[in-house]
């Protein structure tokens, strides 16, 4: 069973956002792992590329800490793309510790160009 935790807002500054996540939202995340959850998806609001490092580290550390429960993150806002990503994660038992950026909704996924 996949649980979803939505982080409603975070500060624009990456350091402040990281601190806010750990101080204000970590308990909600760990509560989402209680019971019979086999998977947890954490939905972050869209943010700049500067947030990718702390988010990736948080997801990776949570995935290691709570294994065998799968923990993944998604950066993006509500809509069809988010619904599709959540459905895909829910049916992908080998995926854990990943941060997915929804194309066009987050600078995190637009920062990479194969031509660079």
C-alpha positions as CSV (number, residue, x, y, z in Angstrom):
1,X,0.0,0.0,0.0
2,X,1.4,3.4,-1.0
3,X,0.9,6.4,1.2
4,X,1.4,9.9,0.0
5,X,2.6,12.9,2.1
6,X,2.2,16.3,0.5
7,X,4.5,19.1,1.7
8,X,2.3,22.2,1.1
9,X,4.9,25.0,1.1
10,X,8.5,25.5,1.8
11,X,10.7,28.7,1.9
12,X,12.4,29.8,-1.4
13,X,15.9,29.7,0.2
14,X,17.2,26.1,0.0
15,X,18.9,26.2,3.5
16,X,15.7,27.5,5.1
17,X,13.6,25.0,3.2
18,X,15.7,22.1,4.3
19,X,15.5,23.3,8.0
20,X,11.7,23.7,7.7
21,X,11.3,20.3,6.2
22,X,13.2,18.6,9.0
23,X,11.7,20.7,11.8
24,X,8.1,21.0,10.6
25,X,7.4,18.1,8.3
26,X,9.6,15.1,9.3
27,X,7.1,13.9,11.9
28,X,4.3,13.9,9.3
29,X,6.6,11.9,6.9
30,X,7.4,9.3,9.5
31,X,3.8,9.1,10.5
32,X,3.1,8.2,6.9
33,X,5.3,5.2,7.3
34,X,3.3,3.7,10.1
35,X,1.0,0.7,9.7
36,X,1.0,-1.4,6.7
37,X,2.6,1.0,4.2
38,X,4.9,-0.6,1.7
39,X,5.7,2.6,-0.1
40,X,5.7,6.3,0.7
41,X,5.7,9.1,-1.8
42,X,6.6,12.6,-0.6
43,X,5.3,15.4,-2.8
44,X,7.4,18.5,-2.6
45,X,6.2,21.9,-4.1
46,X,8.0,23.0,-7.3
47,X,11.3,24.7,-6.5
48,X,14.5,25.9,-8.1
49,X,17.5,23.6,-9.0
50,X,19.2,24.8,-5.8
51,X,16.8,22.6,-3.8
52,X,17.7,19.3,-5.5
53,X,20.7,18.4,-3.2
54,X,18.9,18.6,0.1
55,X,15.8,16.9,-1.3
56,X,17.8,14.0,-2.8
57,X,19.7,13.5,0.4
58,X,16.5,13.6,2.5
59,X,14.8,11.0,0.3
60,X,17.9,8.7,0.2
61,X,18.3,8.9,3.9
62,X,14.7,8.1,4.6
63,X,14.7,5.2,2.1
64,X,17.8,3.7,3.9
65,X,16.3,4.3,7.4
66,X,12.9,2.8,6.7
67,X,13.8,-0.1,4.3
68,X,12.1,-2.3,3.2
69,X,9.4,0.4,2.9
70,X,10.1,2.2,-0.3
71,X,10.5,6.0,0.0
72,X,10.5,8.3,-3.0
73,X,10.0,12.0,-3.7
74,X,8.2,14.0,-6.4
75,X,8.8,17.7,-7.0
76,X,5.7,19.2,-8.7
77,X,2.2,20.5,-8.3
78,X,-1.2,18.8,-8.4
79,X,-2.5,17.7,-11.7
80,X,-2.4,14.9,-14.3
81,X,1.4,14.6,-14.3
82,X,1.5,14.1,-10.5
83,X,-1.3,11.6,-10.6
84,X,0.6,9.6,-13.3
85,X,3.9,9.7,-11.4
86,X,2.2,8.5,-8.2
87,X,0.5,5.7,-10.0
88,X,3.8,4.7,-11.6
89,X,5.6,4.7,-8.3
90,X,2.8,2.7,-6.7
91,X,3.3,-0.1,-9.3
92,X,7.1,0.0,-9.4
93,X,8.3,-2.2,-6.5
94,X,12.0,-1.9,-7.3
95,X,12.1,1.9,-7.2
96,X,13.2,3.5,-3.9
97,X,15.3,6.5,-2.8
98,X,14.5,8.5,-5.9
99,X,13.5,12.2,-6.4
100,X,11.4,12.7,-9.5
101,X,10.9,16.2,-11.0
102,X,7.8,16.6,-13.1
103,X,8.7,18.1,-16.4
104,X,7.6,21.8,-16.8
105,X,6.7,22.1,-13.1
106,X,10.0,22.2,-11.5
107,X,13.4,23.7,-12.4
108,X,14.9,20.6,-10.8
109,X,14.2,18.6,-13.9
110,X,14.8,21.3,-16.5
111,X,18.4,22.1,-15.3
112,X,19.9,19.2,-17.2
113,X,20.5,19.4,-20.9
114,X,22.1,16.4,-22.7
115,X,23.9,19.0,-25.0
116,X,25.9,20.5,-22.1
